Amino acid sequence: MGLILNFDTATPVCSVALARDGDVIAMKESKKEKSHAALLTVFIEQILNETKTKINQLDAIAVSKGPGSYTGLRIGVSTAKGLCYGSDIPLISINTLLAMNNGMVKHINQKTIENLPVETAFYCPMLDARRMEIYTAVFNYFNKTIIETKAMIVDEHLFFDLLDNNPVVFFGDGVEKYKNIVNHQNAYFVDNFEHSAAHMTELSNTAFKKKKFEDVAYFEPFYLKDFIATTPKKKVLE
């Protein structure tokens, strides 16, 4: 039986879920932005206390590896590595966009989009990456990758080749940039998608069974593109 602590800090949501064999047994999360540093370890401690679980009883720790927020990813991955290293627990990493897709597929089953062929459609999670850029990928209903994860510039021609032949569901906090400039009969949009570590649990359980573990000492977040620190321009007094 796989008892896995999952957490996702790649987006504005700070989310922690404890799962056994992929089923969530306890979860804590907050949608308050920039709260990861303050809340992540608190949520972990609360979940472990409430379920009377000790760190060394965990079979693995799973972390959302990115792409996503540079600071959020750094906090999540460093916390995961520290816990794994200190207690000699395997580390599992889950692509953030894949976890989003897994969550959307479950959501689609519950809330049908009119005229959408659910199992033959493609699914495109989009994460805001500043300006007109997004982090994105395309998957099918069964979480198979159709287009690999990449950073892309949003314009009216993006994904048109794909849309000409397939219905595609777009979702995530980067979708508004695309929704406002694209008009295609095969484009479906889902608003208010909610990020959660609960979307990771089935994926991390599968990885655990296959023993797909990361090297704790050398694992780094999947930033996708270099972080560029900027400083505010100073006003020049005339």
Secondary structure as UniProt FT lines:
FT   STRAND          3..8
FT   STRAND          14..20
FT   TURN            21..22
FT   STRAND          23..30
FT   TURN            33..34
FT   HELIX           36..50
FT   TURN            51..52
FT   HELIX           55..57
FT   STRAND          60..66
FT   HELIX           70..87
FT   STRAND          91..95
FT   HELIX           96..110
FT   TURN            114..115
FT   TURN            118..120
FT   STRAND          122..128
FT   TURN            131..132
FT   STRAND          133..140
FT   TURN            141..142
FT   STRAND          145..153
FT   TURN            156..159
FT   HELIX           160..163
FT   TURN            164..165
FT   STRAND          168..171
FT   TURN            173..174
FT   HELIX           175..179
FT   TURN            180..181
FT   TURN            185..186
FT   STRAND          187..190
FT   HELIX           197..199
FT   HELIX           201..209
FT   TURN            210..211
FT   TURN            216..218
//
